[in-house]
Amino acid sequence: MSISRRVITPLLLSRTTPTIRPAARLAAITAPLLRPLHNTPHALKNMRCVLIKDGKGPVENIYLGEEPTPSPKKGEALVKIETFGLNRMDLLQREGKYNLPPQASKTVLGVEFAGTITELGEGGSKFKVGDEVFGLAFGGAYAEYIASPESMLLPKPKELNWVQAAALPENWMTAYQALFLETGLKEGENALIHAGASGVGVAAIQLALQTGKAGKVFTTCGSDEKVAFLKNLVDNDPRLIVINYRTQDFEEEIKKHDTGIDVIVDFIGKDYFQRNLSVMRRDGRMVLLAFMSGAVVDKANIAMFLGKRLQLRGSTLRSRTVEYQANLLQQFKEHALPLIVSGKYKVEVYKTYPWTEVIEGQKEMAANKNSGKIVFEITK
């Protein structure tokens, strides 16, 4: 999966050149051309990729450079990337604040992409060369090529364009995992989804309402424009209550509408922790996916964990095994992708940039300006 830095050493000619007969000379010249090209087309070719000066640092350290093109291993496919998505973990990794899984590229960011298969590794059978796919990655998606396990790819539906396909994997898989695998949202239960206008939030709101058939879905965001955006996302479904956290207290707003929350998907951490516990019903479940306000809670009344029989879980998708992510992709393919293809679910793309403008895209996300996904297109 990760892109290795291979040193390509030129062949050295000896001082004494042996005499070669004409027939042998012709055979020596043509033999390489007659060998099968399996696993060799890119062996001596570099690809362009987005790199970080000094390995980490401010956004200005990002630049477009080169690394050797990866070769697919057994069970992998080489994908020529058309588009890739931006995620907040990319910003953390660039700053040196994200613990990478061992399979991840140490130099190239990016965990989701869409593109065309150009080569199959040994034993590849799920796809064929020329297939259009999208998928998850441990890292390395900010590049022209990526070698991916076939099991972490899905066929790109013809109804989706390249930008929409790259906007799906990380956000929708994270949202699906959080709601149905981690917290087990049941029909009729109430859900609270923080950071509702984020890519994961947009996916989670739709999944909770439609696939999960939630009773009510409460969500928080930071502007009136985002409130309107989220209401329009679900065609003003009355089950969605959108709360502007800058002008409203989500704890008070929830208590105005219902008795409490069964499932919480939280990205905020410290600032919301006590209020989250307060609004949770008995046997409520909360999954923590990030801690944007901080990871250290100074004071918290944890007695509610006992009194209400609450459950708290933490989860990251990137650190999961290939097998786990492959299973998640298949569940998503079966239960959610058909609703996206049919148009019942909306793939919200906030902005598309050429990949030469990764710096601008990351600045936009860092300022929390986006409502929906930011996607980059690989240009010539």
C-alpha positions in Angstrom: 0.0 0.0 0.0 2.7 2.5 0.9 4.9 3.9 -1.8 8.5 2.7 -1.3 11.5 4.9 -2.1 13.5 2.6 -4.4 16.9 3.6 -5.6 17.3 2.9 -9.3 21.0 2.2 -10.0 22.1 2.6 -13.6 23.8 -0.4 -15.3 27.6 -0.1 -15.4 29.6 -1.1 -18.4 32.9 -3.0 -17.9 36.1 -1.7 -19.5 36.4 -4.8 -21.6 33.4 -5.3 -23.9 33.0 -9.0 -25.0 32.6 -9.9 -28.6 28.9 -10.7 -29.4 28.0 -12.5 -32.6 25.2 -10.8 -34.8 22.6 -13.4 -34.0 23.3 -13.3 -30.3 23.3 -9.5 -30.4 19.8 -9.4 -32.0 18.5 -11.9 -29.4 19.9 -9.7 -26.6 18.2 -6.6 -28.0 14.8 -8.2 -28.6 14.6 -10.5 -25.5 13.5 -7.7 -23.1 10.7 -6.8 -25.6 9.4 -10.3 -25.6 9.2 -10.7 -21.8 5.7 -10.4 -20.3 5.0 -6.9 -18.9 3.3 -8.2 -15.8 4.3 -6.1 -12.8 6.9 -4.2 -14.8 5.4 -1.3 -16.7 6.2 1.3 -14.1 9.3 -0.2 -12.5 11.6 2.6 -13.8 9.1 5.4 -13.9 8.5 8.2 -11.4 5.1 9.6 -10.6 4.1 13.1 -9.4 2.8 13.4 -5.8 2.1 16.0 -3.1 5.0 16.0 -0.6 5.8 17.9 2.6 9.1 19.7 3.0 11.0 18.4 6.0 8.3 15.7 6.4 6.0 17.9 8.5 5.2 21.5 9.1 2.9 24.4 8.2 0.7 24.3 5.1 3.3 26.3 3.1 5.6 23.2 3.3 3.5 21.4 0.8 4.9 21.0 -2.7 4.5 18.9 -5.8 7.4 16.5 -6.2 8.1 12.9 -7.4 8.5 9.4 -6.0 8.9 6.1 -7.7 5.6 4.7 -9.0 4.5 1.7 -6.9 4.2 -1.8 -8.3 1.2 -3.8 -7.2 1.9 -6.8 -4.9 0.0 -10.0 -4.7 -3.7 -9.2 -4.5 -3.3 -5.5 -5.3 -4.2 -3.3 -8.2 -2.4 -0.3 -9.5 -4.8 2.6 -9.8 -4.2 5.8 -11.9 -5.8 8.4 -9.7 -8.2 11.0 -11.2 -9.4 12.6 -7.9 -8.8 12.4 -4.2 -10.5 13.8 -1.1 -9.4 16.1 1.6 -9.9 15.0 5.3 -9.0 16.7 8.5 -6.6 14.0 9.4 -4.5 15.2 6.4 -4.0 18.5 8.2 -3.0 16.7 11.4 -0.6 14.4 9.6 1.0 17.3 7.8 1.5 18.9 11.2 3.1 15.8 12.6 0.2 15.2 15.0 -1.3 12.0 13.6 -0.1 8.5 14.5 0.1 6.6 11.2 -0.8 3.0 10.8 2.2 0.8 9.8 0.8 0.3 6.3 0.6 4.1 5.5 2.9 6.0 3.3 5.3 8.1 5.5 5.6 10.8 2.8 2.4 11.1 0.8 -1.0 12.1 2.4 -4.4 10.9 1.4 -6.8 8.1 2.4 -9.4 8.1 -0.4 -9.4 8.3 -4.2 -11.0 7.4 -7.5 -9.3 6.3 -10.7 -8.7 3.6 -13.3 -6.9 0.3 -12.8 -3.8 0.1 -15.0 -2.2 -3.1 -13.7 -3.0 -6.1 -11.5 -0.6 -7.8 -9.1 -0.2 -11.6 -8.9 -3.5 -13.3 -8.2 -5.6 -10.2 -9.1 -9.1 -11.4 -10.1 -11.7 -9.1 -8.7 -11.1 -6.4 -11.3 -9.5 -6.0 -14.7 -7.3 -3.4 -16.3 -9.4 -0.4 -17.4 -12.0 -0.7 -14.6 -13.0 2.5 -12.9 -12.9 2.3 -9.1 -13.0 4.2 -5.9 -11.6 3.2 -2.5 -10.0 3.7 0.9 -6.2 3.8 1.5 -4.0 3.8 4.5 -2.2 6.7 2.9 -0.6 7.8 -0.4 -3.7 9.1 -2.3 -2.2 12.5 -3.1 -0.4 11.0 -6.1 -0.8 10.0 -9.7 -0.8 6.3 -8.8 -1.5 4.1 -5.8 -1.2 0.4 -5.2 -4.3 -0.8 -3.4 -5.5 -4.2 -2.1 -8.4 -5.2 -4.4 -10.6 -5.7 -1.4 -10.4 -2.0 -0.5 -11.8 -1.0 -3.9 -15.3 -0.7 -5.2 -16.5 -0.4 -8.8 -17.4 3.3 -9.6 -21.0 3.4 -10.6 -21.4 5.1 -14.0 -24.0 7.5 -12.4 -21.2 9.1 -10.4 -18.5 11.4 -11.8 -14.9 11.3 -10.6 -15.4 14.1 -8.1 -18.4 12.5 -6.5 -16.6 9.1 -6.3 -13.6 10.5 -4.5 -16.0 12.3 -2.0 -17.5 9.0 -0.8 -15.0 6.6 0.8 -13.7 8.1 4.0 -16.7 10.2 5.0 -19.5 7.8 4.2 -17.6 4.8 5.5 -16.7 6.6 8.8 -20.3 7.7 9.2 -21.7 4.3 8.5 -19.2 2.7 10.9 -20.0 5.2 13.6 -23.8 4.8 13.4 -24.3 1.1 12.8 -21.1 -0.7 13.8 -20.0 1.3 16.8 -23.2 2.7 18.4 -25.8 0.4 16.8 -28.4 3.0 16.0 -31.9 1.4 16.1 -35.1 2.5 14.3 -36.9 5.2 16.3 -33.9 6.2 18.4 -32.7 9.8 18.6 -29.2 10.7 17.4 -27.0 13.8 17.9 -24.3 14.4 15.3 -21.8 17.2 16.0 -20.0 19.0 13.1 -23.0 18.4 10.9 -21.8 20.4 8.0 -18.5 18.4 7.8 -18.1 15.7 5.2 -18.8 13.0 7.8 -21.6 15.0 9.3 -23.4 15.4 6.0 -23.2 11.6 5.4 -24.2 10.7 9.0 -27.3 12.9 9.0 -28.6 11.2 5.8 -27.7 7.7 7.0 -29.3 8.2 10.4 -32.6 9.5 8.9 -33.0 7.1 6.0 -31.0 3.9 6.6 -31.3 4.1 10.4 -34.8 5.5 10.4 -34.0 7.6 13.5 -36.8 9.2 15.4 -35.1 12.6 15.5 -31.6 13.7 14.5 -30.1 16.7 16.2 -27.0 18.3 14.7 -24.7 21.2 15.4 -23.0 23.7 13.1 -21.4 27.1 13.3 -23.4 29.5 11.1 -26.9 30.3 9.9 -25.7 29.6 6.3 -24.8 26.0 7.4 -28.1 25.7 9.2 -29.9 26.4 6.0 -27.6 24.1 4.0 -28.3 21.2 6.3 -32.1 21.7 6.3 -32.0 21.8 2.5 -29.8 18.7 2.5 -32.8 16.6 3.7 -35.5 18.6 2.1 -36.6 20.1 5.4 -37.3 16.8 7.0 -39.0 17.7 10.3 -37.1 15.0 12.1 -33.8 17.0 11.6 -33.2 19.8 14.2 -30.2 21.9 13.3 -28.5 23.9 16.1 -26.2 26.9 15.6 -23.7 26.4 18.4 -22.6 30.0 18.2 -26.0 31.3 19.2 -27.7 28.3 20.8 -26.8 25.8 23.5 -27.4 22.3 22.1 -28.2 20.9 25.6 -31.0 23.4 26.0 -32.3 23.0 22.5 -32.5 19.2 22.7 -34.4 19.3 26.0 -37.0 21.6 24.3 -37.7 19.0 21.6 -37.4 15.6 23.4 -36.3 13.8 26.5 -32.8 12.9 25.3 -30.4 11.2 22.9 -29.6 7.6 22.3 -26.6 7.9 20.0 -24.0 10.6 19.8 -21.3 11.0 17.1 -18.8 13.5 18.4 -15.8 15.1 16.9 -15.4 17.9 19.4 -14.2 16.3 22.6 -13.4 18.4 25.7 -15.9 21.3 25.3 -18.9 19.1 24.7 -18.1 16.1 26.9 -20.2 17.0 30.0 -23.1 18.3 28.0 -23.1 15.1 25.9 -23.4 13.0 29.0 -26.2 15.3 30.2 -28.4 14.8 27.2 -27.9 11.1 26.8 -30.8 8.8 27.8 -30.4 5.6 29.8 -28.3 3.0 27.8 -27.1 5.8 25.5 -24.0 5.2 23.3 -21.4 7.8 22.2 -18.6 7.3 19.8 -15.7 9.8 19.8 -14.1 10.3 16.4 -11.9 13.3 17.0 -11.3 16.0 19.7 -11.2 19.3 17.9 -11.6 21.3 21.1 -9.0 19.3 23.0 -8.5 15.8 24.4 -8.1 16.6 28.1 -11.3 17.1 30.1 -10.6 19.1 33.2 -13.7 18.3 35.2 -16.4 15.8 34.4 -19.2 14.1 36.4 -18.7 10.5 35.3 -21.3 9.2 37.8 -23.8 9.4 34.8 -22.0 6.5 33.2 -23.3 4.3 36.1 -26.6 6.0 36.7 -27.6 5.9 33.0 -25.6 2.8 32.0 -23.8 4.9 29.3 -21.3 3.6 26.8 -18.4 5.5 25.3 -16.3 4.3 22.5 -13.4 5.7 20.4 -12.8 4.8 16.8 -10.6 5.6 13.8 -11.2 3.9 10.4 -7.7 4.3 9.1 -6.1 2.1 11.7 -8.4 -0.8 11.0 -7.2 -3.9 9.2 -7.7 -4.5 5.5 -10.3 -7.2 6.3 -12.3 -4.8 8.5 -12.3 -2.0 5.9 -13.2 -4.5 3.2 -16.2 -5.7 5.2 -17.3 -2.1 5.8 -17.0 -1.3 2.1 -19.2 -4.3 1.3 -21.8 -3.3 3.8 -21.8 0.3 2.5 -22.1 -1.1 -1.1 -25.2 -3.1 -0.1 -27.0 -0.7 2.2 -26.1 2.8 1.2 -24.5 3.1 -2.2 -27.7 2.2 -4.1 -29.4 5.2 -2.4 -26.6 7.4 -3.5 -26.8 6.2 -7.1 -30.5 6.7 -7.1 -30.2 10.2 -5.9 -32.0 9.7 -2.6 -28.7 10.5 -0.8 -26.8 13.6 -1.8 -23.1 13.7 -2.2 -22.3 17.2 -1.2 -19.1 18.6 -2.7 -18.2 22.0 -1.3 -15.4 22.8 -3.7 -13.2 21.2 -6.3 -9.5 22.3 -6.7 -6.8 21.2 -9.1 -4.2 19.3 -7.1 -1.7 22.1 -7.6 -3.9 24.1 -5.1 -3.7 21.6 -2.2 -2.5 24.5 0.0 -5.6 26.6 -0.7 -7.9 23.6 0.0 -6.2 22.8 3.3 -6.4 26.4 4.4 -10.2 26.4 3.6 -10.7 23.3 5.8 -8.5 24.7 8.6 -10.8 27.8 8.7 -13.9 25.6 8.9 -15.4 27.2 5.8 -16.5 24.1 4.0 -20.1 22.7 4.0 -19.5 19.3 2.5 -16.5 17.7 0.9 -13.4 19.3 -0.6 -12.0 17.3 -3.6 -8.8 17.6 -5.7 -8.5 16.7 -9.4 -5.2 15.6 -10.7 -4.3 17.8 -13.7 -1.6 17.4 -16.3 
